[in-house]
Amino acid sequence: MSPYRKQQLKYIVADILSAIVVWLCFLLFRWLVYEHRVFSVDTVLIPAFGFWVPLCLYPVGCLLIYYLSGYYLRPYHKRFSREFMTTFFCSALIALIAFFIIIIDDRVDNYLHYLGSLGVLFGLQFTLCYIPRLCITSYSRKKKEEEPFIVINENENGNGNENENEDENALYKAIAKAYPTGKKIFVVPRMYDILTGAAHIGELNQNPYICITDNRMKDSEICIKRALDIVLSVGVLVVLSPLYMVLAILVKCSSPGPVLYTQERVGMYGRTFRILKFRTMQEGAEGPVPQLTADDDPRITRIGQFMRKYRLDELPQFINILRGEMSIVGPRPERPYFVHKIEEQAPYYCLLYKIRPGLTSWGPIKVGYTDTIEKMVERLKYDIAYMENMSIALDIKILFYTIGVIIDGKGK
């Protein structure tokens, strides 16, 4: 397990244990103060079903809220002020949700009971959660633990000449080589980058740097995006399961060969994965050298033409999304062979490695199916524009555009 995952696990375990203690203390308070039955044998020694279910669900709910807040995304270099505020607001949200689900059903004559229960739950949740977090963060800083990173000096990657293009090509090659390690990548900037604000100076005693791997989205948005990917993918796989069966039968009857077709693609961090698609070509149509498809490609089956037109062949990729290999919205992943071809014209392709590839993005909407390297390079410009302006609102906008493309049959 990497140091990054270990640090994440510390916070997760601490939050689970604190949530369990919080709920037990809260039950003790309610039984003692409002119900006067804390020493009742049937309640303490033989807990009822209503005791165990909330005890299990409460920590799960707390973890979900903490995850969506983005707290676990950056386990190192946490600011004390931000950690305090994140814990405070998450604790307030947890208390409010518990209030409307559990506490509001209490039958009491005095409404101070509600306020008292809400205040106690919030106080317990914030205190018992924040103290372990503070200890972990303080210990990490004391030991000077940090996430592994790589620093690339652009000047060292150049050839020492005045050809700016050769220096940049060497820089992008170094970035592409470093991405599969999964470490944070920093680039020592030029003076131009510093003056234009592209380089961020952390502290006065530190060197300026540009973090290539940082996402433009907020931590909370990144986690919400991933949660939406999972929820929507499960929904699509369940709701459209009859369509999956029909398409599978049509593919099987159209030509000999398997229903699903897998292909190696380059994904996040420059790592390869196997993408899933409904087979739209004759079996064995792909030769030793990868080929791009055209509108009149004889290799495409009759049902394959229809599926490509409405992008139905890409439906199995919701499984790739559940695996974490893809996102619903993101740059389309390419095969390694064509990645190398694209890099010959656009060496900055490696910048896309910071985010998950997706089913759809601005590139596929604006350019459509790419049957030439030139179209791939053109699509790359839209993908980088998306990456630099990522947000949940933009993803929703792109999804609406994609639905329109599919309905109009312009997927090809």
HELIX and SHEET records of a PDB file:
HELIX    1   1 PRO A    3  PHE A   29  1                                  27    
HELIX    2   2 ARG A   30  GLU A   35  3                                   6    
HELIX    3   3 VAL A   41  VAL A   44  1                                   4    
HELIX    4   4 PHE A   49  LEU A   68  1                                  20    
HELIX    5   5 PHE A   80  ILE A  101  1                                  22    
HELIX    6   6 ILE A  103  ASP A  105  5                                   3    
HELIX    7   7 LEU A  112  LYS A  142  1                                  31    
HELIX    8   8 GLU A  154  ASN A  157  1                                   4    
HELIX    9   9 GLU A  164  ALA A  178  1                                  15    
HELIX   10  10 TYR A  179  THR A  181  5                                   3    
HELIX   11  11 MET A  191  LEU A  195  1                                   5    
HELIX   12  12 ASP A  219  VAL A  239  1                                  21    
HELIX   13  13 SER A  241  SER A  254  1                                  14    
HELIX   14  14 MET A  268  GLY A  270  5                                   3    
HELIX   15  15 ARG A  302  LYS A  309  1                                   8    
HELIX   16  16 LEU A  312  GLU A  314  5                                   3    
HELIX   17  17 GLN A  317  ARG A  323  1                                   7    
HELIX   18  18 PRO A  336  GLN A  345  1                                  10    
HELIX   19  19 PRO A  347  LYS A  354  5                                   8    
HELIX   20  20 TRP A  362  VAL A  367  1                                   6    
HELIX   21  21 ILE A  373  GLU A  388  1                                  16    
HELIX   22  22 ILE A  392  ILE A  407  1                                  16    
SHEET    1   A 3 PHE A 149  ASN A 153  0                                        
SHEET    2   A 3 LYS A 184  VAL A 188  1                                        
SHEET    3   A 3 ILE A 210  CYS A 211 -1                                        
SHEET    1   B 2 LEU A 260  VAL A 266  0                                        
SHEET    2   B 2 THR A 272  PHE A 278 -1                                        
SHEET    1   C 2 SER A 327  VAL A 329  0                                        
SHEET    2   C 2 GLY A 358  THR A 360  1                                        
END                                                                             
